[in-house]
């Protein structure tokens, strides 16, 4: 596919997930003339005279590299413009420091490894991120970085290009809401945000103790990957405490006095009260 591009040169390096094993297909694949795979474990350059450009990089030969391999990978002045491809940035995958990278002398440094777009130094150093989100916690926009190198410097812009996003969305519930009402509210919120996206729905608020939500029916459009129920039961705790001050229910409520709504303690209070109420009904 890359070989079909008529005016584009592609430069690749292998990262920690596709590192160069002895039998790596990267080593023997017949790359097209306009595709340049850097197979060295030391910083090496691909010269592209057509663009007055040299692109530097190195490939991983293991899953983890703890050495700061880019710290001394200075630009060599092989071409008027020079770019570094660098993969890593954490303690197990070639640690880097912004100051070290800026001192290397490149016109631009294209970083990989982190899936979310992130500017390290505007117009100089950036993570483009993954073109598409790769898991349910990989929220936010995804796309690519388009840049232009001229005698005036480097200009970059992030271009959103992903077909869809993972979105975490809270849905507030109240004690008057039925399962049907909740389903329609979820549908409405998803249609507002975009039906092409994939959602993690977090239910919050208080619901009627007698209402049991059928979670399988709360996915009206088939694009909810996870549903988390953080609701509590809407008991009138003060009245229950007074009415049951002489028994275990009243004592249990009293033991949580002062807990704030939304806290773990308050959630434990509501769950415990519900369990005790259910025991009575049984």
ZAMARGU-4260 file (C-alpha; in steps of 0.2 Angstrom, whole numbers, plus 5000, padded with zeros to 4 digits):
<rodrens>
0) 5000/5000/5000 | 5014/5012/5004 | 5022/5008/4988 | 5007/5015/4978 | 5011/5032/4985
5) 5018/5042/4971 | 5026/5058/4979 | 5028/5051/4997 | 5043/5044/5006 | 5040/5033/5021
10) 5052/5030/5035 | 5049/5016/5048 | 5056/5010/5064 | 5052/4995/5075 | 5045/4999/5092
15) 5044/4988/5108 | 5028/4979/5102 | 5036/4974/5085 | 5054/4973/5090 | 5066/4965/5078
20) 5068/4947/5082 | 5080/4936/5073 | 5066/4930/5062 | 5057/4946/5060 | 5049/4948/5043
25) 5055/4966/5043 | 5072/4960/5039 | 5067/4950/5023 | 5052/4960/5017 | 5055/4967/5000
30) 5051/4985/5004 | 5046/4997/4989 | 5059/5010/4984 | 5049/5024/4993 | 5048/5014/5009
35) 5064/5015/5021 | 5064/5003/5036 | 5078/5007/5048 | 5085/4990/5054 | 5099/4997/5065
40) 5099/4997/5084 | 5110/5013/5084 | 5104/5029/5077 | 5105/5029/5058 | 5100/5041/5044
45) 5090/5039/5029 | 5094/5053/5016 | 5080/5060/5005 | 5089/5072/4993 | 5073/5075/4984
50) 5067/5084/5000 | 5084/5090/5006 | 5080/5079/5021 | 5088/5066/5032 | 5077/5056/5044
55) 5086/5047/5059 | 5080/5033/5070 | 5084/5016/5077 | 5074/5000/5080 | 5070/4990/5095
60) 5079/4973/5097 | 5070/4969/5113 | 5053/4973/5122 | 5062/4984/5134 | 5076/4996/5133
65) 5081/5006/5149 | 5096/5015/5142 | 5094/5033/5136 | 5099/5029/5118 | 5093/5046/5111
70) 5103/5057/5124 | 5118/5058/5112 | 5110/5054/5095 | 5114/5072/5089 | 5110/5077/5071
75) 5125/5076/5060 | 5121/5089/5047 | 5119/5077/5033 | 5105/5087/5025 | 5098/5105/5026
80) 5083/5098/5036 | 5084/5084/5049 | 5071/5074/5058 | 5072/5061/5072 | 5060/5047/5074
85) 5060/5042/5092 | 5050/5028/5101 | 5049/5028/5120 | 5049/5040/5134 | 5046/5030/5150
90) 5058/5021/5161 | 5057/5004/5152 | 5056/5011/5134 | 5071/5022/5131 | 5069/5036/5144
95) 5070/5054/5137 | 5070/5071/5144 | 5064/5086/5134 | 5080/5096/5137 | 5090/5082/5130
100) 5080/5081/5115 | 5080/5099/5111 | 5099/5099/5112 | 5101/5086/5099 | 5099/5099/5084
105) 5085/5092/5075 | 5072/5102/5066 | 5058/5091/5072 | 5057/5075/5083 | 5042/5063/5080
110) 5039/5053/5095 | 5030/5036/5096 | 5024/5024/5110 | 5011/5035/5119 | 4994/5032/5111
115) 4987/5049/5114 | 4992/5065/5105 | 5004/5076/5116 | 5014/5091/5112 | 5031/5091/5121
120) 5038/5107/5113 | 5026/5116/5100 | 5033/5115/5083 | 5048/5104/5088 | 5043/5088/5098
125) 5027/5079/5098 | 5018/5062/5100 | 5006/5060/5086 | 4997/5046/5095 | 4988/5032/5087
130) 4978/5035/5072 | 4963/5026/5080 | 4959/5023/5098 | 4966/5006/5104 | 4956/5002/5120
135) 4941/5009/5130 | 4952/5020/5141 | 4960/5028/5125 | 4948/5043/5125 | 4950/5059/5116
140) 4954/5064/5098 | 4965/5054/5087 | 4973/5058/5071 | 4990/5063/5064 | 5002/5077/5064
145) 5005/5087/5047 | 5020/5097/5047 | 5031/5108/5035 | 5049/5112/5036 | 5055/5128/5028
150) 5070/5140/5031 | 5058/5149/5043 | 5057/5134/5054 | 5044/5120/5057 | 5025/5122/5057
155) 5014/5108/5063 | 4996/5105/5065 | 4986/5090/5073 | 4973/5083/5061 | 4959/5073/5068
160) 4956/5058/5057 | 4949/5044/5068 | 4933/5036/5063 | 4926/5036/5081 | 4931/5039/5099
165) 4929/5030/5115 | 4919/5041/5127 | 4916/5040/5146 | 4900/5047/5149 | 4890/5050/5166
170) 4872/5048/5166 | 4862/5055/5181 | 4848/5044/5188 | 4834/5049/5200 | 4821/5039/5210
175) 4807/5043/5198 | 4817/5035/5183 | 4811/5018/5176 | 4822/5007/5166 | 4813/5013/5150
180) 4816/5031/5155 | 4835/5027/5158 | 4837/5019/5141 | 4829/5033/5132 | 4840/5046/5142
185) 4856/5036/5137 | 4850/5035/5119 | 4847/5054/5119 | 4865/5057/5126 | 4873/5046/5114
190) 4864/5054/5099 | 4870/5071/5105 | 4889/5065/5106 | 4888/5054/5090 | 4881/5037/5087
195) 4898/5032/5078 | 4907/5032/5095 | 4909/5019/5108 | 4904/5022/5126 | 4908/5018/5144
200) 4892/5023/5153 | 4893/5028/5172 | 4877/5029/5181 | 4876/5041/5195 | 4863/5048/5207
205) 4850/5039/5217 | 4837/5027/5211 | 4821/5019/5218 | 4825/5004/5229 | 4811/4994/5221
210) 4818/4997/5203 | 4830/4984/5196 | 4838/4990/5179 | 4841/4977/5166 | 4858/4982/5160
215) 4857/4972/5144 | 4842/4983/5139 | 4851/4999/5142 | 4861/4998/5126 | 4849/5005/5114
220) 4861/5008/5099 | 4873/4993/5102 | 4888/5004/5105 | 4891/5003/5124 | 4906/4993/5129
225) 4905/4995/5148 | 4891/5000/5160 | 4896/5005/5178 | 4882/5007/5191 | 4888/5019/5204
230) 4870/5024/5209 | 4864/5022/5227 | 4847/5018/5234 | 4836/5033/5238 | 4830/5028/5255
235) 4824/5042/5267 | 4838/5038/5280 | 4833/5050/5293 | 4816/5043/5295 | 4822/5025/5294
240) 4835/5029/5308 | 4821/5036/5319 | 4809/5022/5316 | 4822/5009/5319 | 4833/5017/5333
245) 4831/5001/5343 | 4836/4988/5331 | 4851/4984/5320 | 4845/4994/5305 | 4844/5010/5315
250) 4861/5006/5323 | 4869/5003/5306 | 4863/5020/5299 | 4869/5029/5315 | 4886/5021/5313
255) 4888/5030/5296 | 4882/5047/5302 | 4892/5061/5295 | 4896/5052/5279 | 4895/5064/5264
260) 4884/5059/5249 | 4895/5052/5235 | 4908/5045/5246 | 4913/5027/5248 | 4906/5027/5266
265) 4889/5034/5260 | 4889/5021/5246 | 4892/5007/5259 | 4878/5014/5270 | 4866/5013/5256
270) 4871/4996/5251 | 4870/4990/5269 | 4853/4998/5272 | 4846/4990/5256 | 4853/4973/5261
275) 4844/4974/5278 | 4828/4980/5270 | 4829/4965/5258 | 4831/4953/5273 | 4815/4960/5281
280) 4805/4958/5265 | 4812/4940/5264
</rodrens>
